[in-house]
Amino acid sequence: SKVSLVPPDRMPAPHVFQITVTTGSMFGAGTTSRVGFQLYGSEGTSLVKMLNPEGEALVRGSTLHFVMPVRESLGEVMLLHIWHDNSGEGDNSSWFLGSFVVRDVEKDVVSYFTCNDWLSAEKGDGEVQKVVHASTEEELTSF
């Protein structure tokens, strides 16, 4: 599976995160809307980043892998703010985000963000943005 690069901060950007994004498998779950996000950690906040700056498709049922270099350590990543610009055509405007997993490569620490919800003007709560808290170990093992 291919790995995409999230455009880095100004170089040098020595801290690297691996990001894994899953899109739901139900009809209409994929999107060509441009998806942006920001990570909030115990030591800092990332700049606003784009997963698909050209509106590349986040295909339904897919698991996509990204590498995100940043200038400063974020510490423990605790909060994800994620949204899209609703620019996709027709059924491709909405997006169903399953999960967003962030791994600090240097520290080998993983933060799991379980969304399992629509970012959509038409579906779910009608919001194209979500704020998701990292899951605790207990929450992850209770499935």
TIPA-6364 format. One record per residue: x, y, z of N, C-alpha, C in turn; residue number from 0; residue in one letter. Coordinates in nm, 3 decimals, decimal comma. Layout:
N
+---------+---------+---------+---------+---------+---------+---------+---------+---------+-----+------+
|    n.xx |    n.yy |    n.zz |   ca.xx |   ca.yy |   ca.zz |    c.xx |    c.yy |    c.zz |  nr | rest |
+---------+---------+---------+---------+---------+---------+---------+---------+---------+-----+------+
|       X |       Y |       Z |       X |       Y |       Z |       X |       Y |       Z | NUM |    a |
...
+---------+---------+---------+---------+---------+---------+---------+---------+---------+-----+------+
***
This chain:
143
+---------+---------+---------+---------+---------+---------+---------+---------+---------+-----+------+
|    n.xx |    n.yy |    n.zz |   ca.xx |   ca.yy |   ca.zz |    c.xx |    c.yy |    c.zz |  nr | rest |
+---------+---------+---------+---------+---------+---------+---------+---------+---------+-----+------+
|   0,084 |  -0,119 |   0,000 |   0,000 |   0,000 |   0,000 |   0,088 |   0,124 |   0,000 |   0 |    s |
|   0,046 |   0,224 |  -0,077 |   0,132 |   0,341 |  -0,090 |   0,117 |   0,434 |   0,030 |   1 |    k |
|   0,219 |   0,513 |   0,053 |   0,219 |   0,609 |   0,162 |   0,228 |   0,748 |   0,101 |   2 |    v |
|   0,137 |   0,838 |   0,141 |   0,138 |   0,974 |   0,090 |   0,204 |   1,066 |   0,191 |   3 |    s |
|   0,264 |   1,172 |   0,140 |   0,330 |   1,270 |   0,225 |   0,235 |   1,385 |   0,251 |   4 |    l |
|   0,211 |   1,415 |   0,380 |   0,140 |   1,537 |   0,416 |   0,244 |   1,648 |   0,404 |   5 |    v |
|   0,215 |   1,756 |   0,329 |   0,317 |   1,860 |   0,311 |   0,377 |   1,904 |   0,445 |   6 |    p |
|   0,511 |   1,899 |   0,456 |   0,575 |   1,927 |   0,585 |   0,574 |   2,075 |   0,620 |   7 |    p |
|   0,600 |   2,103 |   0,748 |   0,626 |   2,240 |   0,791 |   0,753 |   2,286 |   0,721 |   8 |    d |
|   0,787 |   2,413 |   0,739 |   0,917 |   2,461 |   0,687 |   1,025 |   2,367 |   0,739 |   9 |    r |
|   1,120 |   2,337 |   0,653 |   1,229 |   2,250 |   0,695 |   1,323 |   2,327 |   0,788 |  10 |    m |
|   1,395 |   2,264 |   0,879 |   1,388 |   2,120 |   0,901 |   1,261 |   2,081 |   0,977 |  11 |    p |
|   1,212 |   1,961 |   0,949 |   1,094 |   1,908 |   1,017 |   1,130 |   1,768 |   1,067 |  12 |    a |
|   1,204 |   1,762 |   1,179 |   1,266 |   1,636 |   1,221 |   1,171 |   1,538 |   1,289 |  13 |    p |
|   1,055 |   1,584 |   1,334 |   0,961 |   1,495 |   1,404 |   0,864 |   1,438 |   1,302 |  14 |    h |
|   0,851 |   1,306 |   1,301 |   0,770 |   1,240 |   1,198 |   0,655 |   1,164 |   1,262 |  15 |    v |
|   0,537 |   1,182 |   1,205 |   0,420 |   1,106 |   1,245 |   0,374 |   1,021 |   1,128 |  16 |    f |
|   0,334 |   0,897 |   1,158 |   0,265 |   0,814 |   1,060 |   0,116 |   0,825 |   1,091 |  17 |    q |
|   0,037 |   0,850 |   0,988 |  -0,107 |   0,867 |   1,005 |  -0,177 |   0,762 |   0,920 |  18 |    i |
|  -0,274 |   0,694 |   0,979 |  -0,354 |   0,594 |   0,908 |  -0,500 |   0,636 |   0,918 |  19 |    t |
|  -0,564 |   0,650 |   0,802 |  -0,702 |   0,700 |   0,796 |  -0,789 |   0,593 |   0,731 |  20 |    v |
|  -0,897 |   0,554 |   0,799 |  -0,992 |   0,459 |   0,739 |  -1,122 |   0,531 |   0,707 |  21 |    t |
|  -1,174 |   0,500 |   0,589 |  -1,302 |   0,553 |   0,543 |  -1,404 |   0,441 |   0,551 |  22 |    t |
|  -1,526 |   0,475 |   0,593 |  -1,632 |   0,375 |   0,605 |  -1,661 |   0,305 |   0,474 |  23 |    g |
|  -1,727 |   0,189 |   0,481 |  -1,751 |   0,109 |   0,361 |  -1,893 |   0,122 |   0,307 |  24 |    s |
|  -1,978 |   0,200 |   0,375 |  -2,115 |   0,213 |   0,327 |  -2,122 |   0,303 |   0,204 |  25 |    m |
|  -2,234 |   0,297 |   0,131 |  -2,250 |   0,376 |   0,009 |  -2,232 |   0,524 |   0,040 |  26 |    f |
|  -2,156 |   0,593 |  -0,045 |  -2,138 |   0,737 |  -0,029 |  -2,036 |   0,777 |   0,075 |  27 |    g |
|  -1,964 |   0,680 |   0,135 |  -1,872 |   0,711 |   0,245 |  -1,747 |   0,785 |   0,198 |  28 |    a |
|  -1,705 |   0,760 |   0,072 |  -1,584 |   0,823 |   0,021 |  -1,607 |   0,969 |  -0,015 |  29 |    g |
|  -1,498 |   1,043 |  -0,033 |  -1,511 |   1,185 |  -0,066 |  -1,400 |   1,231 |  -0,159 |  30 |    t |
|  -1,431 |   1,336 |  -0,235 |  -1,328 |   1,411 |  -0,306 |  -1,322 |   1,555 |  -0,254 |  31 |    t |
|  -1,395 |   1,582 |  -0,145 |  -1,380 |   1,710 |  -0,076 |  -1,240 |   1,715 |  -0,017 |  32 |    s |
|  -1,184 |   1,835 |  -0,004 |  -1,050 |   1,849 |   0,054 |  -1,060 |   1,842 |   0,206 |  33 |    r |
|  -0,983 |   1,749 |   0,265 |  -0,989 |   1,724 |   0,409 |  -0,871 |   1,790 |   0,479 |  34 |    v |
|  -0,902 |   1,872 |   0,578 |  -0,799 |   1,936 |   0,659 |  -0,806 |   1,887 |   0,802 |  35 |    g |
|  -0,695 |   1,899 |   0,874 |  -0,695 |   1,857 |   1,014 |  -0,588 |   1,931 |   1,091 |  36 |    f |
|  -0,604 |   1,927 |   1,222 |  -0,505 |   1,982 |   1,314 |  -0,498 |   1,889 |   1,434 |  37 |    q |
|  -0,375 |   1,864 |   1,482 |  -0,353 |   1,777 |   1,597 |  -0,313 |   1,861 |   1,717 |  38 |    l |
|  -0,369 |   1,828 |   1,833 |  -0,339 |   1,898 |   1,958 |  -0,273 |   1,801 |   2,053 |  39 |    y |
|  -0,152 |   1,837 |   2,097 |  -0,077 |   1,750 |   2,187 |  -0,044 |   1,818 |   2,317 |  40 |    g |
|   0,017 |   1,742 |   2,408 |   0,052 |   1,794 |   2,540 |   0,161 |   1,900 |   2,533 |  41 |    s |
|   0,238 |   1,901 |   2,422 |   0,349 |   1,997 |   2,409 |   0,331 |   2,095 |   2,294 |  42 |    e |
|   0,220 |   2,085 |   2,222 |   0,203 |   2,178 |   2,111 |   0,091 |   2,136 |   2,018 |  43 |    g |
|   0,068 |   2,221 |   1,918 |  -0,038 |   2,201 |   1,820 |   0,025 |   2,202 |   1,682 |  44 |    t |
|  -0,018 |   2,110 |   1,597 |   0,034 |   2,109 |   1,460 |  -0,023 |   2,228 |   1,384 |  45 |    s |
|   0,043 |   2,262 |   1,274 |  -0,018 |   2,355 |   1,180 |  -0,137 |   2,286 |   1,117 |  46 |    l |
|  -0,224 |   2,363 |   1,051 |  -0,333 |   2,303 |   0,975 |  -0,272 |   2,226 |   0,859 |  47 |    v |
|  -0,312 |   2,100 |   0,844 |  -0,259 |   2,012 |   0,739 |  -0,373 |   1,966 |   0,649 |  48 |    k |
|  -0,340 |   1,929 |   0,525 |  -0,438 |   1,877 |   0,431 |  -0,402 |   1,733 |   0,396 |  49 |    m |
|  -0,500 |   1,643 |   0,403 |  -0,477 |   1,504 |   0,362 |  -0,471 |   1,492 |   0,211 |  50 |    l |
|  -0,558 |   1,565 |   0,143 |  -0,572 |   1,551 |  -0,003 |  -0,588 |   1,690 |  -0,065 |  51 |    n |
|  -0,479 |   1,767 |  -0,068 |  -0,488 |   1,907 |  -0,110 |  -0,543 |   1,928 |  -0,251 |  52 |    p |
|  -0,530 |   1,827 |  -0,338 |  -0,583 |   1,839 |  -0,474 |  -0,722 |   1,776 |  -0,486 |  53 |    e |
|  -0,782 |   1,738 |  -0,374 |  -0,912 |   1,671 |  -0,379 |  -0,902 |   1,526 |  -0,424 |  54 |    g |
|  -0,783 |   1,464 |  -0,401 |  -0,767 |   1,322 |  -0,434 |  -0,873 |   1,242 |  -0,357 |  55 |    e |
|  -0,924 |   1,137 |  -0,419 |  -1,033 |   1,061 |  -0,359 |  -0,989 |   0,986 |  -0,233 |  56 |    a |
|  -1,068 |   0,999 |  -0,128 |  -1,059 |   0,911 |  -0,012 |  -1,170 |   0,808 |  -0,037 |  57 |    l |
|  -1,131 |   0,691 |  -0,084 |  -1,224 |   0,592 |  -0,138 |  -1,293 |   0,517 |  -0,026 |  58 |    v |
|  -1,423 |   0,487 |  -0,045 |  -1,496 |   0,414 |   0,059 |  -1,431 |   0,279 |   0,082 |  59 |    r |
|  -1,425 |   0,238 |   0,210 |  -1,364 |   0,112 |   0,247 |  -1,213 |   0,112 |   0,248 |  60 |    g |
|  -1,152 |   0,229 |   0,224 |  -1,005 |   0,234 |   0,212 |  -0,937 |   0,261 |   0,345 |  61 |    s |
|  -0,813 |   0,217 |   0,352 |  -0,722 |   0,253 |   0,461 |  -0,603 |   0,320 |   0,395 |  62 |    t |
|  -0,580 |   0,446 |   0,427 |  -0,473 |   0,523 |   0,363 |  -0,367 |   0,557 |   0,466 |  63 |    l |
|  -0,242 |   0,559 |   0,418 |  -0,128 |   0,584 |   0,506 |  -0,057 |   0,712 |   0,463 |  64 |    h |
|  -0,024 |   0,794 |   0,561 |   0,042 |   0,922 |   0,536 |   0,162 |   0,936 |   0,629 |  65 |    f |
|   0,260 |   1,014 |   0,584 |   0,373 |   1,052 |   0,669 |   0,367 |   1,203 |   0,684 |  66 |    v |
|   0,377 |   1,251 |   0,808 |   0,367 |   1,394 |   0,835 |   0,488 |   1,442 |   0,914 |  67 |    m |
|   0,584 |   1,509 |   0,847 |   0,697 |   1,568 |   0,920 |   0,656 |   1,702 |   0,982 |  68 |    p |
|   0,697 |   1,726 |   1,106 |   0,668 |   1,854 |   1,172 |   0,794 |   1,909 |   1,237 |  69 |    v |
|   0,795 |   2,040 |   1,260 |   0,912 |   2,107 |   1,317 |   0,930 |   2,075 |   1,465 |  70 |    r |
|   0,819 |   2,082 |   1,540 |   0,826 |   2,070 |   1,686 |   0,753 |   1,945 |   1,730 |  71 |    e |
|   0,802 |   1,884 |   1,837 |   0,730 |   1,770 |   1,896 |   0,595 |   1,817 |   1,947 |  72 |    s |
|   0,493 |   1,733 |   1,935 |   0,360 |   1,767 |   1,986 |   0,337 |   1,703 |   2,123 |  73 |    l |
|   0,430 |   1,619 |   2,168 |   0,406 |   1,544 |   2,291 |   0,300 |   1,438 |   2,266 |  74 |    g |
|   0,221 |   1,409 |   2,368 |   0,113 |   1,311 |   2,353 |  -0,002 |   1,375 |   2,277 |  75 |    e |
|  -0,040 |   1,316 |   2,164 |  -0,148 |   1,373 |   2,082 |  -0,282 |   1,331 |   2,142 |  76 |    v |
|  -0,361 |   1,432 |   2,182 |  -0,483 |   1,404 |   2,258 |  -0,612 |   1,444 |   2,188 |  77 |    m |
|  -0,602 |   1,531 |   2,086 |  -0,723 |   1,584 |   2,024 |  -0,700 |   1,600 |   1,874 |  78 |    l |
|  -0,801 |   1,563 |   1,797 |  -0,800 |   1,578 |   1,652 |  -0,915 |   1,670 |   1,613 |  79 |    l |
|  -0,884 |   1,776 |   1,540 |  -0,988 |   1,858 |   1,478 |  -0,980 |   1,829 |   1,329 |  80 |    h |
|  -1,088 |   1,779 |   1,270 |  -1,085 |   1,738 |   1,130 |  -1,210 |   1,790 |   1,060 |  81 |    i |
|  -1,194 |   1,828 |   0,934 |  -1,304 |   1,888 |   0,859 |  -1,280 |   1,870 |   0,710 |  82 |    w |
|  -1,380 |   1,904 |   0,629 |  -1,358 |   1,913 |   0,484 |  -1,434 |   2,033 |   0,430 |  83 |    h |
|  -1,400 |   2,070 |   0,306 |  -1,456 |   2,192 |   0,246 |  -1,583 |   2,168 |   0,165 |  84 |    d |
|  -1,635 |   2,044 |   0,168 |  -1,762 |   2,010 |   0,102 |  -1,757 |   2,034 |  -0,050 |  85 |    n |
|  -1,636 |   2,028 |  -0,108 |  -1,619 |   2,062 |  -0,249 |  -1,640 |   1,944 |  -0,344 |  86 |    s |
|  -1,652 |   1,822 |  -0,289 |  -1,671 |   1,705 |  -0,376 |  -1,802 |   1,713 |  -0,451 |  87 |    g |
|  -1,805 |   1,655 |  -0,571 |  -1,926 |   1,659 |  -0,655 |  -2,028 |   1,555 |  -0,609 |  88 |    e |
|  -2,153 |   1,594 |  -0,598 |  -2,262 |   1,501 |  -0,571 |  -2,239 |   1,418 |  -0,446 |  89 |    g |
|  -2,245 |   1,283 |  -0,463 |  -2,228 |   1,193 |  -0,349 |  -2,087 |   1,198 |  -0,291 |  90 |    d |
|  -1,994 |   1,261 |  -0,361 |  -1,856 |   1,267 |  -0,313 |  -1,826 |   1,386 |  -0,223 |  91 |    n |
|  -1,930 |   1,461 |  -0,184 |  -1,905 |   1,574 |  -0,093 |  -1,895 |   1,526 |   0,052 |  92 |    s |
|  -1,981 |   1,434 |   0,092 |  -1,980 |   1,382 |   0,230 |  -1,866 |   1,283 |   0,249 |  93 |    s |
|  -1,828 |   1,262 |   0,376 |  -1,723 |   1,165 |   0,408 |  -1,758 |   1,095 |   0,539 |  94 |    w |
|  -1,741 |   0,963 |   0,543 |  -1,759 |   0,888 |   0,667 |  -1,621 |   0,847 |   0,716 |  95 |    f |
|  -1,577 |   0,912 |   0,823 |  -1,446 |   0,882 |   0,882 |  -1,461 |   0,772 |   0,984 |  96 |    l |
|  -1,393 |   0,660 |   0,959 |  -1,392 |   0,551 |   1,056 |  -1,297 |   0,583 |   1,169 |  97 |    g |
|  -1,167 |   0,583 |   1,138 |  -1,068 |   0,611 |   1,241 |  -0,950 |   0,687 |   1,183 |  98 |    s |
|  -0,877 |   0,751 |   1,273 |  -0,759 |   0,833 |   1,238 |  -0,657 |   0,797 |   1,344 |  99 |    f |
|  -0,549 |   0,731 |   1,303 |  -0,448 |   0,682 |   1,398 |  -0,318 |   0,759 |   1,374 | 100 |    v |
|  -0,260 |   0,809 |   1,482 |  -0,138 |   0,890 |   1,474 |  -0,028 |   0,819 |   1,552 | 101 |    v |
|   0,084 |   0,790 |   1,484 |   0,197 |   0,726 |   1,551 |   0,316 |   0,820 |   1,547 | 102 |    r |
|   0,367 |   0,853 |   1,665 |   0,490 |   0,929 |   1,678 |   0,604 |   0,831 |   1,653 | 103 |    d |
|   0,672 |   0,844 |   1,539 |   0,772 |   0,746 |   1,498 |   0,889 |   0,743 |   1,596 | 104 |    v |
|   0,932 |   0,860 |   1,640 |   1,047 |   0,874 |   1,730 |   1,020 |   0,803 |   1,864 | 105 |    e |
|   0,903 |   0,830 |   1,922 |   0,871 |   0,777 |   2,055 |   0,795 |   0,645 |   2,049 | 106 |    k |
|   0,751 |   0,606 |   1,929 |   0,669 |   0,486 |   1,910 |   0,547 |   0,489 |   2,002 | 107 |    d |
|   0,480 |   0,604 |   2,004 |   0,357 |   0,622 |   2,081 |   0,243 |   0,641 |   1,981 | 108 |    v |
|   0,132 |   0,571 |   2,005 |   0,019 |   0,575 |   1,913 |  -0,102 |   0,638 |   1,980 | 109 |    v |
|  -0,169 |   0,729 |   1,908 |  -0,296 |   0,786 |   1,953 |  -0,404 |   0,742 |   1,855 | 110 |    s |
|  -0,512 |   0,685 |   1,909 |  -0,623 |   0,636 |   1,828 |  -0,741 |   0,731 |   1,840 | 111 |    y |
|  -0,792 |   0,776 |   1,726 |  -0,910 |   0,862 |   1,723 |  -1,019 |   0,785 |   1,649 | 112 |    f |
|  -1,119 |   0,741 |   1,722 |  -1,229 |   0,665 |   1,663 |  -1,344 |   0,762 |   1,638 | 113 |    t |
|  -1,379 |   0,782 |   1,513 |  -1,486 |   0,876 |   1,479 |  -1,615 |   0,802 |   1,447 | 114 |    c |
|  -1,609 |   0,711 |   1,348 |  -1,727 |   0,636 |   1,304 |  -1,848 |   0,726 |   1,286 | 115 |    n |
|  -1,829 |   0,833 |   1,209 |  -1,938 |   0,929 |   1,189 |  -1,918 |   1,003 |   1,057 | 116 |    d |
|  -2,027 |   1,063 |   1,012 |  -2,026 |   1,143 |   0,890 |  -1,970 |   1,281 |   0,916 | 117 |    w |
|  -1,889 |   1,329 |   0,823 |  -1,858 |   1,471 |   0,811 |  -1,935 |   1,511 |   0,686 | 118 |    l |
|  -2,052 |   1,570 |   0,707 |  -2,146 |   1,585 |   0,596 |  -2,247 |   1,694 |   0,626 | 119 |    s |
|  -2,279 |   1,774 |   0,525 |  -2,385 |   1,874 |   0,540 |  -2,522 |   1,807 |   0,532 | 120 |    a |
|  -2,530 |   1,688 |   0,471 |  -2,659 |   1,622 |   0,448 |  -2,687 |   1,505 |   0,543 | 121 |    e |
|  -2,580 |   1,443 |   0,597 |  -2,598 |   1,320 |   0,674 |  -2,550 |   1,339 |   0,817 | 122 |    k |
|  -2,591 |   1,247 |   0,905 |  -2,547 |   1,255 |   1,045 |  -2,598 |   1,383 |   1,109 | 123 |    g |
|  -2,510 |   1,454 |   1,179 |  -2,552 |   1,576 |   1,250 |  -2,545 |   1,701 |   1,162 | 124 |    d |
|  -2,514 |   1,684 |   1,033 |  -2,511 |   1,797 |   0,941 |  -2,386 |   1,883 |   0,951 | 125 |    g |
|  -2,284 |   1,834 |   1,022 |  -2,159 |   1,910 |   1,040 |  -2,049 |   1,850 |   0,952 | 126 |    e |
|  -1,970 |   1,937 |   0,888 |  -1,857 |   1,889 |   0,807 |  -1,727 |   1,892 |   0,887 | 127 |    v |
|  -1,736 |   1,912 |   1,017 |  -1,617 |   1,908 |   1,102 |  -1,647 |   1,831 |   1,230 | 128 |    q |
|  -1,542 |   1,777 |   1,288 |  -1,553 |   1,702 |   1,414 |  -1,431 |   1,732 |   1,498 | 129 |    k |
|  -1,452 |   1,730 |   1,630 |  -1,341 |   1,731 |   1,726 |  -1,347 |   1,595 |   1,795 | 130 |    v |
|  -1,238 |   1,518 |   1,785 |  -1,236 |   1,381 |   1,836 |  -1,125 |   1,369 |   1,941 | 131 |    v |
|  -1,161 |   1,315 |   2,057 |  -1,063 |   1,290 |   2,163 |  -0,998 |   1,154 |   2,141 | 132 |    h |
|  -0,872 |   1,143 |   2,177 |  -0,802 |   1,015 |   2,166 |  -0,871 |   0,912 |   2,255 | 133 |    a |
|  -0,881 |   0,789 |   2,205 |  -0,940 |   0,680 |   2,283 |  -0,841 |   0,635 |   2,389 | 134 |    s |
|  -0,896 |   0,593 |   2,502 |  -0,811 |   0,535 |   2,606 |  -0,791 |   0,387 |   2,575 | 135 |    t |
|  -0,693 |   0,326 |   2,641 |  -0,670 |   0,182 |   2,624 |  -0,797 |   0,103 |   2,657 | 136 |    e |
|  -0,868 |   0,145 |   2,763 |  -0,989 |   0,073 |   2,804 |  -1,094 |   0,078 |   2,693 | 137 |    e |
|  -1,111 |   0,197 |   2,632 |  -1,209 |   0,210 |   2,525 |  -1,172 |   0,121 |   2,407 | 138 |    e |
|  -1,043 |   0,112 |   2,377 |  -0,999 |   0,033 |   2,262 |  -1,019 |  -0,115 |   2,284 | 139 |    l |
|  -1,004 |  -0,162 |   2,407 |  -1,016 |  -0,305 |   2,433 |  -1,159 |  -0,348 |   2,460 | 140 |    t |
|  -1,253 |  -0,252 |   2,468 |  -1,392 |  -0,287 |   2,499 |  -1,472 |  -0,324 |   2,374 | 141 |    s |
|  -1,411 |  -0,322 |   2,255 |  -1,485 |  -0,355 |   2,133 |  -1,495 |  -0,505 |   2,114 | 142 |    f |
+---------+---------+---------+---------+---------+---------+---------+---------+---------+-----+------+
***
